[in-house]
């Protein structure tokens, strides 16, 4: 059931939507449906969205930072690195947990967080 006035869909600019698709399929298990070479829609099991061909902006330039969850951070960070993700902030502690930030092959910056003592 949809939540009234809640976030329902999110779209990302990507230099290479196909590369973004491969990365998120392999690392996070998202499912995708392509709508031509310049758009691919995803479903992560909780949220739906898409990647369109364009120029991404990082959080330093003012883009929102989408934060994903993983029960264990170290294996998630290793998988991101193994699949050509660029870790821009390795695992660090913040009030309430730990996280790392990365840039996926299409150029988007995201983060993954977990509880403080998860690994």
MARDORO-800028 format. One record per atom (N, C-alpha, C, O, CB): residue in one letter; atom name; x, z, y. Coordinates in nm, 4 decimals. Glycine has a CB too. Layout:
N
['A','CA',[X,Z,Y]]
...
***
This chain:
119
['X','N',[0.0844,0.0000,-0.1178]]
['X','CA',[0.0000,0.0000,0.0000]]
['X','C',[0.0890,0.0000,0.1243]]
['X','O',[0.1862,0.0753,0.1311]]
['X','CB',[-0.0961,0.1223,-0.0003]]
['X','N',[0.0574,-0.0812,0.2190]]
['X','CA',[0.1339,-0.0906,0.3435]]
['X','C',[0.1106,0.0321,0.4292]]
['X','O',[0.0006,0.0872,0.4330]]
['X','CB',[0.0961,-0.2174,0.4213]]
['X','N',[0.2152,0.0738,0.4976]]
['X','CA',[0.2020,0.1861,0.5912]]
['X','C',[0.1701,0.1312,0.7286]]
['X','O',[0.2426,0.0473,0.7821]]
['X','CB',[0.3314,0.2728,0.5952]]
['X','N',[0.0629,0.1787,0.7838]]
['X','CA',[0.0218,0.1367,0.9175]]
['X','C',[0.1329,0.1641,1.0178]]
['X','O',[0.1813,0.2769,1.0278]]
['X','CB',[-0.1076,0.2087,0.9599]]
['X','N',[0.1732,0.0629,1.0910]]
['X','CA',[0.2731,0.0697,1.1973]]
['X','C',[0.4136,0.1087,1.1503]]
['X','O',[0.4966,0.1479,1.2324]]
['X','CB',[0.2279,0.1667,1.3004]]
['X','N',[0.4412,0.0991,1.0219]]
['X','CA',[0.5742,0.1249,0.9680]]
['X','C',[0.6531,-0.0041,0.9582]]
['X','O',[0.5965,-0.1128,0.9695]]
['X','CB',[0.5651,0.1922,0.8310]]
['X','N',[0.7804,0.0068,0.9375]]
['X','CA',[0.8639,-0.1126,0.9193]]
['X','C',[0.8201,-0.1801,0.7901]]
['X','O',[0.8140,-0.1172,0.6844]]
['X','CB',[1.0177,-0.0763,0.9155]]
['X','N',[0.7901,-0.3075,0.8001]]
['X','CA',[0.7353,-0.3813,0.6869]]
['X','C',[0.8280,-0.4926,0.6390]]
['X','O',[0.8217,-0.5318,0.5225]]
['X','CB',[0.6013,-0.4396,0.7240]]
['X','N',[0.9133,-0.5435,0.7260]]
['X','CA',[0.9968,-0.6578,0.6923]]
['X','C',[1.1137,-0.6578,0.7887]]
['X','O',[1.0966,-0.6230,0.9056]]
['X','CB',[0.9168,-0.7926,0.6989]]
['X','N',[1.2315,-0.6957,0.7431]]
['X','CA',[1.3482,-0.7005,0.8309]]
['X','C',[1.4214,-0.8327,0.8056]]
['X','O',[1.4345,-0.8762,0.6912]]
['X','CB',[1.4432,-0.5771,0.8066]]
['X','N',[1.4686,-0.8956,0.9125]]
['X','CA',[1.5421,-1.0204,0.8993]]
['X','C',[1.6821,-1.0055,0.9577]]
['X','O',[1.7023,-0.9395,1.0596]]
['X','CB',[1.4670,-1.1352,0.9686]]
['X','N',[1.7775,-1.0680,0.8908]]
['X','CA',[1.9176,-1.0655,0.9315]]
['X','C',[1.9652,-1.2073,0.9588]]
['X','O',[1.9317,-1.2994,0.8843]]
['X','CB',[2.0055,-0.9984,0.8235]]
['X','N',[2.0429,-1.2256,1.0646]]
['X','CA',[2.1174,-1.3501,1.0823]]
['X','C',[2.2328,-1.3464,0.9839]]
['X','O',[2.2904,-1.2403,0.9599]]
['X','CB',[2.1684,-1.3681,1.2310]]
['X','N',[2.2670,-1.4599,0.9271]]
['X','CA',[2.3790,-1.4689,0.8330]]
['X','C',[2.4506,-1.6011,0.8542]]
['X','O',[2.3874,-1.7062,0.8645]]
['X','CB',[2.3303,-1.4556,0.6857]]
['X','N',[2.5834,-1.5951,0.8605]]
['X','CA',[2.6604,-1.7197,0.8700]]
['X','C',[2.6402,-1.8057,0.7460]]
['X','O',[2.6506,-1.9282,0.7520]]
['X','CB',[2.8098,-1.6896,0.8891]]
['X','N',[2.6108,-1.7396,0.6321]]
['X','CA',[2.5959,-1.8099,0.5045]]
['X','C',[2.4893,-1.7378,0.4212]]
['X','O',[2.5229,-1.6486,0.3432]]
['X','CB',[2.7329,-1.8169,0.4272]]
['X','N',[2.3615,-1.7748,0.4362]]
['X','CA',[2.2557,-1.7060,0.3621]]
['X','C',[2.2764,-1.7050,0.2099]]
['X','O',[2.2397,-1.6080,0.1435]]
['X','CB',[2.1238,-1.7702,0.3934]]
['X','N',[2.3345,-1.8114,0.1546]]
['X','CA',[2.3596,-1.8144,0.0102]]
['X','C',[2.4633,-1.7094,-0.0296]]
['X','O',[2.4497,-1.6458,-0.1342]]
['X','CB',[2.4070,-1.9545,-0.0332]]
['X','N',[2.5659,-1.6907,0.0522]]
['X','CA',[2.6674,-1.5884,0.0235]]
['X','C',[2.6069,-1.4486,0.0359]]
['X','O',[2.6373,-1.3601,-0.0442]]
['X','CB',[2.7886,-1.6031,0.1191]]
['X','N',[2.5218,-1.4289,0.1358]]
['X','CA',[2.4537,-1.2995,0.1496]]
['X','C',[2.3681,-1.2731,0.0267]]
['X','O',[2.3669,-1.1620,-0.0263]]
['X','CB',[2.3665,-1.2959,0.2780]]
['X','N',[2.2970,-1.3749,-0.0183]]
['X','CA',[2.2125,-1.3606,-0.1369]]
['X','C',[2.2956,-1.3195,-0.2581]]
['X','O',[2.2622,-1.2222,-0.3257]]
['X','CB',[2.1378,-1.4917,-0.1658]]
['X','N',[2.4032,-1.3924,-0.2863]]
['X','CA',[2.4877,-1.3593,-0.4027]]
['X','C',[2.5376,-1.2161,-0.3961]]
['X','O',[2.5338,-1.1433,-0.4953]]
['X','CB',[2.6072,-1.4551,-0.4114]]
['X','N',[2.5843,-1.1763,-0.2788]]
['X','CA',[2.6393,-1.0421,-0.2611]]
['X','C',[2.5345,-0.9352,-0.2926]]
['X','O',[2.5609,-0.8446,-0.3717]]
['X','CB',[2.6916,-1.0245,-0.1179]]
['X','N',[2.4169,-0.9446,-0.2320]]
['X','CA',[2.3158,-0.8405,-0.2511]]
['X','C',[2.2535,-0.8445,-0.3903]]
['X','O',[2.2107,-0.7408,-0.4412]]
['X','CB',[2.2072,-0.8542,-0.1466]]
['X','N',[2.2477,-0.9612,-0.4525]]
['X','CA',[2.2046,-0.9682,-0.5925]]
['X','C',[2.3030,-0.8943,-0.6822]]
['X','O',[2.2634,-0.8133,-0.7660]]
['X','CB',[2.1909,-1.1148,-0.6381]]
['X','N',[2.4327,-0.9232,-0.6636]]
['X','CA',[2.5353,-0.8688,-0.7510]]
['X','C',[2.5608,-0.7205,-0.7278]]
['X','O',[2.5771,-0.6451,-0.8237]]
['X','CB',[2.6627,-0.9450,-0.7326]]
['X','N',[2.5644,-0.6782,-0.6034]]
['X','CA',[2.6011,-0.5390,-0.5733]]
['X','C',[2.4807,-0.4449,-0.5802]]
['X','O',[2.4921,-0.3342,-0.6328]]
['X','CB',[2.6650,-0.5305,-0.4348]]
['X','N',[2.3664,-0.4874,-0.5281]]
['X','CA',[2.2524,-0.3972,-0.5152]]
['X','C',[2.1324,-0.4345,-0.6021]]
['X','O',[2.0351,-0.3592,-0.6074]]
['X','CB',[2.2097,-0.3925,-0.3731]]
['X','N',[2.1372,-0.5486,-0.6701]]
['X','CA',[2.0299,-0.5872,-0.7604]]
['X','C',[1.9030,-0.6361,-0.6932]]
['X','O',[1.7962,-0.6349,-0.7545]]
['X','CB',[1.9968,-0.4739,-0.8460]]
['X','N',[1.9130,-0.6794,-0.5669]]
['X','CA',[1.7955,-0.7293,-0.4961]]
['X','C',[1.7516,-0.8621,-0.5581]]
['X','O',[1.8335,-0.9353,-0.6134]]
['X','CB',[1.8253,-0.7465,-0.3443]]
['X','N',[1.6220,-0.8926,-0.5485]]
['X','CA',[1.5714,-1.0219,-0.5929]]
['X','C',[1.5464,-1.1095,-0.4700]]
['X','O',[1.5188,-1.0594,-0.3610]]
['X','CB',[1.4408,-1.0051,-0.6774]]
['X','N',[1.5567,-1.2403,-0.4893]]
['X','CA',[1.5491,-1.3351,-0.3771]]
['X','C',[1.4601,-1.4536,-0.4092]]
['X','O',[1.4385,-1.4879,-0.5254]]
['X','CB',[1.6880,-1.3844,-0.3399]]
['X','N',[1.4092,-1.5149,-0.3043]]
['X','CA',[1.3407,-1.6429,-0.3123]]
['X','C',[1.3885,-1.7272,-0.1948]]
['X','O',[1.3778,-1.6865,-0.0791]]
['X','CB',[1.1843,-1.6254,-0.3110]]
['X','N',[1.4418,-1.8460,-0.2263]]
['X','CA',[1.4941,-1.9349,-0.1227]]
['X','C',[1.3829,-2.0179,-0.0618]]
['X','O',[1.2900,-2.0608,-0.1304]]
['X','CB',[1.6024,-2.0262,-0.1797]]
['X','N',[1.3942,-2.0397,0.0684]]
['X','CA',[1.3056,-2.1283,0.1428]]
['X','C',[1.3937,-2.2283,0.2162]]
['X','O',[1.4036,-2.2248,0.3389]]
['X','CB',[1.2131,-2.0486,0.2425]]
['X','N',[1.4571,-2.3167,0.1416]]
['X','CA',[1.5496,-2.4130,0.1972]]
['X','C',[1.6886,-2.3531,0.2099]]
['X','O',[1.7104,-2.2383,0.1714]]
['X','CB',[1.5004,-2.4617,0.3323]]
['X','N',[1.7839,-2.4309,0.2640]]
['X','CA',[1.9226,-2.3853,0.2714]]
['X','C',[1.9478,-2.2824,0.3819]]
['X','O',[2.0536,-2.2194,0.3845]]
['X','CB',[2.0126,-2.5033,0.2922]]
['X','N',[1.8529,-2.2652,0.4719]]
['X','CA',[1.8773,-2.1795,0.5880]]
['X','C',[1.7984,-2.0493,0.5880]]
['X','O',[1.8040,-1.9743,0.6855]]
['X','CB',[1.8458,-2.2547,0.7117]]
['X','N',[1.7239,-2.0205,0.4792]]
['X','CA',[1.6482,-1.8953,0.4735]]
['X','C',[1.6312,-1.8513,0.3290]]
['X','O',[1.5944,-1.9308,0.2425]]
['X','CB',[1.5104,-1.9112,0.5414]]
['X','N',[1.6582,-1.7243,0.3041]]
['X','CA',[1.6321,-1.6651,0.1731]]
['X','C',[1.5679,-1.5291,0.1947]]
['X','O',[1.6163,-1.4481,0.2737]]
['X','CB',[1.7633,-1.6527,0.0884]]
['X','N',[1.4585,-1.5050,0.1237]]
['X','CA',[1.3848,-1.3788,0.1368]]
['X','C',[1.4278,-1.2846,0.0250]]
['X','O',[1.4564,-1.3288,-0.0863]]
['X','CB',[1.2304,-1.4029,0.1327]]
['X','N',[1.4323,-1.1548,0.0546]]
['X','CA',[1.4713,-1.0567,-0.0466]]
['X','C',[1.3649,-0.9494,-0.0642]]
['X','O',[1.2790,-0.9270,0.0211]]
['X','CB',[1.6041,-0.9923,-0.0095]]
['X','N',[1.3755,-0.8846,-0.1795]]
['X','CA',[1.2948,-0.7670,-0.2111]]
['X','C',[1.3888,-0.6694,-0.2788]]
['X','O',[1.4449,-0.6994,-0.3842]]
['X','CB',[1.1697,-0.8021,-0.3028]]
['X','N',[1.4063,-0.5519,-0.2183]]
['X','CA',[1.4963,-0.4529,-0.2776]]
['X','C',[1.4202,-0.3500,-0.3615]]
['X','O',[1.4786,-0.2525,-0.4088]]
['X','CB',[1.5759,-0.3820,-0.1681]]
['X','N',[1.2913,-0.3716,-0.3795]]
['X','CA',[1.2081,-0.2787,-0.4540]]
['X','C',[1.1281,-0.1860,-0.3645]]
['X','O',[1.0265,-0.1308,-0.4069]]
['X','CB',[1.2929,-0.1978,-0.5464]]
['X','N',[1.1729,-0.1684,-0.2413]]
['X','CA',[1.1016,-0.0851,-0.1442]]
['X','C',[1.0716,-0.1603,-0.0155]]
['X','O',[0.9665,-0.1406,0.0455]]
['X','CB',[1.1823,0.0394,-0.1128]]
['X','N',[1.1631,-0.2457,0.0252]]
['X','CA',[1.1514,-0.3179,0.1512]]
['X','C',[1.1770,-0.4655,0.1261]]
['X','O',[1.2582,-0.5021,0.0411]]
['X','CB',[1.2497,-0.2621,0.2571]]
['X','N',[1.1076,-0.5491,0.2004]]
['X','CA',[1.1294,-0.6923,0.1922]]
['X','C',[1.1864,-0.7420,0.3238]]
['X','O',[1.1682,-0.6807,0.4290]]
['X','CB',[0.9988,-0.7662,0.1577]]
['X','N',[1.2557,-0.8545,0.3152]]
['X','CA',[1.3136,-0.9123,0.4353]]
['X','C',[1.3735,-1.0468,0.4035]]
['X','O',[1.3405,-1.1089,0.3025]]
['X','CB',[1.4188,-0.8199,0.4955]]
['X','N',[1.4625,-1.0918,0.4910]]
['X','CA',[1.5245,-1.2203,0.4689]]
['X','C',[1.6533,-1.2374,0.5466]]
['X','O',[1.6855,-1.1601,0.6369]]
['X','CB',[1.4296,-1.3288,0.5046]]
['X','N',[1.7259,-1.3412,0.5086]]
['X','CA',[1.8477,-1.3822,0.5776]]
['X','C',[1.8260,-1.5244,0.6282]]
['X','O',[1.7917,-1.6134,0.5504]]
['X','CB',[1.9739,-1.3732,0.4834]]
['X','N',[1.8459,-1.5463,0.7583]]
['X','CA',[1.8360,-1.6794,0.8166]]
['X','C',[1.9720,-1.7198,0.8695]]
['X','O',[2.0523,-1.6345,0.9072]]
['X','CB',[1.7294,-1.6839,0.9289]]
['X','N',[1.9982,-1.8496,0.8726]]
['X','CA',[2.1275,-1.8982,0.9211]]
['X','C',[2.1391,-1.8685,1.0703]]
['X','O',[2.0560,-1.9114,1.1503]]
['X','CB',[2.1441,-2.0512,0.8936]]
['X','N',[2.2423,-1.7953,1.1055]]
['X','CA',[2.2651,-1.7577,1.2433]]
['X','C',[2.3923,-1.6765,1.2544]]
['X','O',[2.4665,-1.6631,1.1571]]
['X','CB',[2.1464,-1.6797,1.2985]]
['X','N',[2.4177,-1.6229,1.3708]]
['X','CA',[2.5387,-1.5452,1.3961]]
['X','C',[2.5043,-1.3969,1.3998]]
['X','O',[2.4348,-1.3522,1.4910]]
['X','CB',[2.6058,-1.5888,1.5286]]
['X','N',[2.5522,-1.3191,1.3013]]
['X','CA',[2.5237,-1.1760,1.2996]]
['X','C',[2.5977,-1.1023,1.4107]]
['X','O',[2.6968,-1.1514,1.4647]]
['X','CB',[2.5607,-1.1169,1.1646]]
['X','N',[2.5480,-0.9847,1.4431]]
['X','CA',[2.6097,-0.8960,1.5405]]
['X','C',[2.6319,-0.7612,1.4712]]
['X','O',[2.5455,-0.7148,1.3968]]
['X','CB',[2.5204,-0.8809,1.6703]]
['X','N',[2.7461,-0.6990,1.4950]]
['X','CA',[2.7754,-0.5695,1.4333]]
['X','C',[2.7193,-0.4548,1.5177]]
['X','O',[2.6730,-0.4749,1.6300]]
['X','CB',[2.9272,-0.5522,1.4146]]
['X','N',[2.7248,-0.3351,1.4612]]
['X','CA',[2.6724,-0.2182,1.5329]]
['X','C',[2.7526,-0.1899,1.6597]]
['X','O',[2.6973,-0.1395,1.7574]]
['X','CB',[2.6739,-0.0949,1.4418]]
['X','N',[2.8817,-0.2216,1.6595]]
['X','CA',[2.9621,-0.2019,1.7809]]
['X','C',[2.9114,-0.2868,1.8968]]
['X','O',[2.9263,-0.2495,2.0132]]
['X','CB',[3.1085,-0.2349,1.7533]]
['X','N',[2.8510,-0.4017,1.8644]]
['X','CA',[2.7979,-0.4899,1.9672]]
['X','C',[2.6508,-0.4597,1.9970]]
['X','O',[2.5873,-0.5306,2.0750]]
['X','CB',[2.8139,-0.6353,1.9246]]
['X','N',[2.5971,-0.3549,1.9352]]
['X','CA',[2.4612,-0.3131,1.9662]]
['X','C',[2.3568,-0.3432,1.8610]]
['X','O',[2.2394,-0.3122,1.8813]]
['X','CB',[2.4202,-0.3751,2.0900]]
['X','N',[2.3956,-0.4031,1.7484]]
['X','CA',[2.2986,-0.4306,1.6423]]
['X','C',[2.2574,-0.3001,1.5742]]
['X','O',[2.3374,-0.2070,1.5657]]
['X','CB',[2.3575,-0.5296,1.5384]]
['X','N',[2.1341,-0.2926,1.5262]]
['X','CA',[2.0944,-0.1749,1.4487]]
['X','C',[2.1759,-0.1694,1.3203]]
['X','O',[2.2175,-0.2732,1.2689]]
['X','CB',[1.9422,-0.1775,1.4169]]
['X','N',[2.1985,-0.0515,1.2689]]
['X','CA',[2.2714,-0.0330,1.1443]]
['X','C',[2.1716,0.0040,1.0361]]
['X','O',[2.1119,0.1116,1.0407]]
['X','CB',[2.3821,0.0759,1.1584]]
['X','N',[2.1532,-0.0841,0.9390]]
['X','CA',[2.0661,-0.0562,0.8257]]
['X','C',[2.1454,0.0268,0.7257]]
['X','O',[2.2573,-0.0095,0.6896]]
['X','CB',[2.0123,-0.1884,0.7605]]
['X','N',[2.0882,0.1375,0.6812]]
['X','CA',[2.1582,0.2294,0.5916]]
['X','C',[2.0876,0.2311,0.4564]]
['X','O',[1.9688,0.2625,0.4478]]
['X','CB',[2.1645,0.3728,0.6522]]
['X','N',[2.1608,0.1973,0.3522]]
['X','CA',[2.1111,0.1978,0.2153]]
['X','C',[2.1466,0.3315,0.1504]]
['X','O',[2.2243,0.4088,0.2065]]
['X','CB',[2.1700,0.0787,0.1337]]
['X','N',[2.0908,0.3590,0.0333]]
['X','CA',[2.1192,0.4838,-0.0377]]
['X','C',[2.1813,0.4522,-0.1728]]
['X','O',[2.1419,0.3558,-0.2385]]
['X','CB',[1.9904,0.5684,-0.0552]]
['X','N',[2.2784,0.5330,-0.2148]]
['X','CA',[2.3338,0.5277,-0.3504]]
['X','C',[2.3611,0.6703,-0.3952]]
['X','O',[2.4154,0.7502,-0.3188]]
['X','CB',[2.4645,0.4405,-0.3563]]
['X','N',[2.3244,0.7023,-0.5167]]
['X','CA',[2.3459,0.8375,-0.5687]]
['X','C',[2.4947,0.8712,-0.5733]]
['X','O',[2.5327,0.9866,-0.5533]]
['X','CB',[2.2842,0.8515,-0.7087]]
['X','N',[2.5797,0.7706,-0.5996]]
['X','CA',[2.7245,0.7913,-0.6029]]
['X','C',[2.7906,0.6877,-0.5134]]
['X','O',[2.7745,0.5672,-0.5332]]
['X','CB',[2.7798,0.7823,-0.7487]]
['X','N',[2.8647,0.7359,-0.4151]]
['X','CA',[2.9244,0.6463,-0.3163]]
['X','C',[3.0478,0.5719,-0.3659]]
['X','O',[3.0609,0.4519,-0.3417]]
['X','CB',[2.9604,0.7239,-0.1948]]
['X','N',[3.1373,0.6401,-0.4342]]
['X','CA',[3.2635,0.5759,-0.4735]]
['X','C',[3.2400,0.4495,-0.5565]]
['X','O',[3.3015,0.3471,-0.5268]]
['X','CB',[3.3499,0.6742,-0.5527]]
['X','N',[3.1540,0.4515,-0.6592]]
['X','CA',[3.1300,0.3266,-0.7331]]
['X','C',[3.0633,0.2195,-0.6468]]
['X','O',[3.0915,0.1008,-0.6633]]
['X','CB',[3.0434,0.3545,-0.8554]]
['X','N',[2.9760,0.2597,-0.5557]]
['X','CA',[2.9110,0.1621,-0.4672]]
['X','C',[3.0142,0.0974,-0.3757]]
['X','O',[3.0112,-0.0241,-0.3559]]
['X','CB',[2.7997,0.2296,-0.3832]]
['X','N',[3.1052,0.1765,-0.3197]]
['X','CA',[3.2089,0.1206,-0.2326]]
['X','C',[3.2999,0.0277,-0.3114]]
['X','O',[3.3372,-0.0783,-0.2612]]
['X','CB',[3.2914,0.2329,-0.1671]]
['X','N',[3.3364,0.0649,-0.4337]]
['X','CA',[3.4219,-0.0200,-0.5166]]
['X','C',[3.3531,-0.1530,-0.5473]]
['X','O',[3.4180,-0.2576,-0.5464]]
['X','CB',[3.4588,0.0521,-0.6473]]
['X','N',[3.2231,-0.1501,-0.5744]]
['X','CA',[3.1490,-0.2727,-0.6028]]
['X','C',[3.1393,-0.3617,-0.4795]]
['X','O',[3.1513,-0.4837,-0.4902]]
['X','CB',[3.0093,-0.2395,-0.6541]]
['X','N',[3.1179,-0.3022,-0.3635]]
['X','CA',[3.1150,-0.3788,-0.2382]]
['X','C',[3.2479,-0.4517,-0.2200]]
['X','O',[3.2504,-0.5706,-0.1882]]
['X','CB',[3.0866,-0.2856,-0.1163]]
['X','N',[3.3570,-0.3804,-0.2403]]
['X','CA',[3.4899,-0.4412,-0.2238]]
['X','C',[3.5155,-0.5489,-0.3282]]
['X','O',[3.5756,-0.6518,-0.2971]]
['X','CB',[3.5990,-0.3342,-0.2323]]
['X','N',[3.4707,-0.5271,-0.4517]]
['X','CA',[3.4932,-0.6235,-0.5598]]
['X','C',[3.4158,-0.7532,-0.5384]]
['X','O',[3.4533,-0.8572,-0.5927]]
['X','CB',[3.4541,-0.5623,-0.6933]]
['X','N',[3.3088,-0.7483,-0.4601]]
['X','CA',[3.2237,-0.8654,-0.4367]]
['X','C',[3.2435,-0.9237,-0.2976]]
['X','O',[3.1519,-0.9833,-0.2409]]
['X','CB',[3.0778,-0.8286,-0.4561]]
['X','N',[3.3622,-0.9066,-0.2433]]
['X','CA',[3.4018,-0.9659,-0.1144]]
['X','C',[3.3361,-0.9033,0.0072]]
['X','O',[3.3293,-0.9660,0.1129]]
['X','CB',[3.3706,-1.1109,-0.1151]]
['X','N',[3.2875,-0.7800,-0.0061]]
['X','CA',[3.2437,-0.7061,0.1110]]
['X','C',[3.3654,-0.6443,0.1781]]
['X','O',[3.4624,-0.6102,0.1104]]
['X','CB',[3.1398,-0.5974,0.0730]]
['X','N',[3.3620,-0.6295,0.3081]]
['X','CA',[3.4732,-0.5726,0.3836]]
['X','C',[3.4344,-0.4323,0.4299]]
['X','O',[3.3501,-0.4171,0.5183]]
['X','CB',[3.5110,-0.6633,0.5052]]
['X','N',[3.4959,-0.3297,0.3703]]
['X','CA',[3.4673,-0.1918,0.4105]]
['X','C',[3.5342,-0.1675,0.5452]]
['X','O',[3.6567,-0.1724,0.5562]]
['X','CB',[3.5176,-0.0885,0.3027]]
['X','N',[3.4538,-0.1416,0.6470]]
['X','CA',[3.5058,-0.1205,0.7818]]
['X','C',[3.5193,0.0280,0.8148]]
['X','O',[3.5943,0.0644,0.9054]]
['X','CB',[3.4155,-0.1883,0.8840]]
['X','N',[3.4479,0.1137,0.7427]]
['X','CA',[3.4623,0.2590,0.7542]]
['X','C',[3.4508,0.3163,0.6141]]
['X','O',[3.3402,0.3272,0.5611]]
['X','CB',[3.3541,0.3216,0.8511]]
['X','N',[3.5653,0.3538,0.5516]]
['X','CA',[3.5601,0.4113,0.4178]]
['X','C',[3.4769,0.5405,0.4178]]
['X','O',[3.4403,0.5920,0.5235]]
['X','CB',[3.7030,0.4390,0.3658]]
['X','N',[3.4486,0.5903,0.3009]]
['X','CA',[3.3638,0.7086,0.2846]]
['X','C',[3.4082,0.8206,0.3790]]
['X','O',[3.5252,0.8588,0.3829]]
['X','CB',[3.3673,0.7576,0.1385]]
['X','N',[3.3112,0.8716,0.4545]]
['X','CA',[3.3361,0.9841,0.5451]]
['X','C',[3.2158,1.0770,0.5411]]
['X','O',[3.1064,1.0387,0.4997]]
['X','CB',[3.3636,0.9349,0.6910]]
['X','N',[3.2388,1.1986,0.5847]]
['X','CA',[3.1342,1.3008,0.5866]]
['X','C',[3.0664,1.3029,0.7228]]
['X','O',[3.1313,1.2868,0.8261]]
['X','CB',[3.1925,1.4401,0.5532]]
['X','N',[2.9357,1.3227,0.7215]]
['X','CA',[2.8589,1.3421,0.8444]]
['X','C',[2.7583,1.4531,0.8155]]
['X','O',[2.7359,1.4851,0.6987]]
['X','CB',[2.7868,1.2080,0.8916]]
['X','N',[2.6975,1.5126,0.9169]]
['X','CA',[2.5998,1.6181,0.8904]]
['X','C',[2.4871,1.5658,0.8000]]
['X','O',[2.4148,1.4730,0.8362]]
['X','CB',[2.5416,1.6723,1.0234]]
['X','N',[2.4740,1.6260,0.6844]]
['X','CA',[2.3688,1.5856,0.5918]]
['X','C',[2.4150,1.5001,0.4758]]
['X','O',[2.3363,1.4742,0.3847]]
['X','CB',[2.2652,1.5128,0.6652]]
['X','N',[2.5396,1.4552,0.4756]]
['X','CA',[2.5847,1.3738,0.3640]]
['X','C',[2.7163,1.3045,0.3886]]
['X','O',[2.7990,1.3488,0.4683]]
['X','CB',[2.4825,1.2731,0.3315]]
['X','N',[2.7338,1.1925,0.3166]]
['X','CA',[2.8536,1.1092,0.3301]]
['X','C',[2.8084,0.9645,0.3306]]
['X','O',[2.7003,0.9323,0.2812]]
['X','CB',[2.9572,1.1363,0.2144]]
['X','N',[2.8920,0.8764,0.3869]]
['X','CA',[2.8588,0.7347,0.3860]]
['X','C',[2.9828,0.6498,0.4064]]
['X','O',[3.0903,0.7000,0.4394]]
['X','CB',[2.7556,0.7034,0.4934]]
['X','N',[2.9652,0.5191,0.3857]]
['X','CA',[3.0653,0.4201,0.4238]]
['X','C',[2.9915,0.3022,0.4861]]
['X','O',[2.8716,0.2838,0.4652]]
['X','CB',[3.1523,0.3748,0.3005]]
['X','N',[3.0660,0.2226,0.5632]]
['X','CA',[3.0083,0.1053,0.6286]]
['X','C',[3.0873,-0.0177,0.5876]]
['X','O',[3.2087,-0.0118,0.5682]]
['X','CB',[3.0078,0.1216,0.7831]]
['X','N',[3.0166,-0.1294,0.5748]]
['X','CA',[3.0797,-0.2525,0.5280]]
['X','C',[3.0160,-0.3723,0.5955]]
['X','O',[2.9066,-0.3642,0.6513]]
['X','CB',[3.0689,-0.2651,0.3751]]
['X','N',[3.0878,-0.4842,0.5890]]
['X','CA',[3.0365,-0.6123,0.6345]]
['X','C',[3.0272,-0.7029,0.5120]]
['X','O',[3.1252,-0.7246,0.4406]]
['X','CB',[3.1279,-0.6751,0.7468]]
['X','N',[2.9061,-0.7550,0.4898]]
['X','CA',[2.8835,-0.8418,0.3736]]
['X','C',[2.9320,-0.9834,0.4064]]
['X','O',[2.9561,-1.0148,0.5229]]
['X','CB',[2.7320,-0.8431,0.3331]]
['X','N',[2.9464,-1.0698,0.3040]]
['X','CA',[3.0051,-1.2018,0.3272]]
['X','C',[2.9350,-1.2871,0.4334]]
['X','O',[2.9987,-1.3761,0.4899]]
['X','CB',[3.0063,-1.2764,0.1999]]
['X','N',[2.8079,-1.2640,0.4624]]
['X','CA',[2.7381,-1.3397,0.5662]]
['X','C',[2.7618,-1.2858,0.7054]]
['X','O',[2.7197,-1.3472,0.8034]]
['X','CB',[2.5915,-1.3409,0.5385]]
['X','N',[2.8308,-1.1682,0.7167]]
['X','CA',[2.8691,-1.1139,0.8462]]
['X','C',[2.7910,-0.9936,0.8948]]
['X','O',[2.8175,-0.9447,1.0046]]
['X','CB',[2.8576,-1.2179,0.9450]]
['X','N',[2.6943,-0.9432,0.8161]]
['X','CA',[2.6150,-0.8279,0.8581]]
['X','C',[2.6812,-0.6964,0.8215]]
['X','O',[2.7364,-0.6811,0.7125]]
['X','CB',[2.4773,-0.8342,0.7965]]
['X','N',[2.6750,-0.6020,0.9140]]
['X','CA',[2.7270,-0.4680,0.8891]]
['X','C',[2.6120,-0.3793,0.8405]]
['X','O',[2.5054,-0.3746,0.9018]]
['X','CB',[2.7935,-0.4085,1.0180]]
['X','N',[2.6357,-0.3097,0.7301]]
['X','CA',[2.5407,-0.2130,0.6756]]
['X','C',[2.6180,-0.0884,0.6354]]
['X','O',[2.7410,-0.0868,0.6384]]
['X','CB',[2.4619,-0.2723,0.5537]]
['X','N',[2.5458,0.0148,0.5983]]
['X','CA',[2.6078,0.1379,0.5503]]
['X','C',[2.5392,0.1804,0.4211]]
['X','O',[2.4273,0.1381,0.3919]]
['X','CB',[2.5993,0.2507,0.6573]]
['X','N',[2.6071,0.2635,0.3453]]
['X','CA',[2.5503,0.3261,0.2260]]
['X','C',[2.5766,0.4746,0.2384]]
['X','O',[2.6892,0.5156,0.2667]]
['X','CB',[2.6116,0.2671,0.0930]]
['X','N',[2.4738,0.5561,0.2174]]
['X','CA',[2.4893,0.7010,0.2303]]
['X','C',[2.4476,0.7702,0.1011]]
['X','O',[2.3803,0.7119,0.0161]]
['X','CB',[2.4063,0.7543,0.3488]]
['X','N',[2.4890,0.8947,0.0885]]
['X','CA',[2.4493,0.9799,-0.0225]]
['X','C',[2.4619,1.1262,0.0208]]
['X','O',[2.5196,1.1574,0.1250]]
['X','CB',[2.5361,0.9510,-0.1491]]
['X','N',[2.4074,1.2129,-0.0605]]
['X','CA',[2.4228,1.3547,-0.0334]]
['X','C',[2.5715,1.3917,-0.0344]]
['X','O',[2.6529,1.3200,-0.0925]]
['X','CB',[2.3443,1.4387,-0.1369]]
['X','N',[2.6051,1.4987,0.0268]]
['X','CA',[2.7436,1.5390,0.0440]]
['X','C',[2.8212,1.5527,-0.0862]]
['X','O',[2.9363,1.5096,-0.0926]]
['X','CB',[2.7483,1.6673,0.1171]]
['X','N',[2.7624,1.6113,-0.1904]]
['X','CA',[2.8365,1.6397,-0.3145]]
['X','C',[2.7951,1.5476,-0.4280]]
['X','O',[2.7877,1.5915,-0.5427]]
['X','CB',[2.8156,1.7846,-0.3566]]
['X','N',[2.7679,1.4212,-0.3988]]
['X','CA',[2.7140,1.3307,-0.4987]]
['X','C',[2.8170,1.2754,-0.5971]]
['X','O',[2.7803,1.2401,-0.7092]]
['X','CB',[2.6474,1.2182,-0.4305]]
['X','N',[2.9440,1.2668,-0.5591]]
['X','CA',[3.0460,1.2084,-0.6509]]
['X','C',[3.1224,1.3155,-0.7226]]
['X','O',[3.2109,1.2852,-0.8026]]
['X','CB',[3.1443,1.1190,-0.5745]]
***
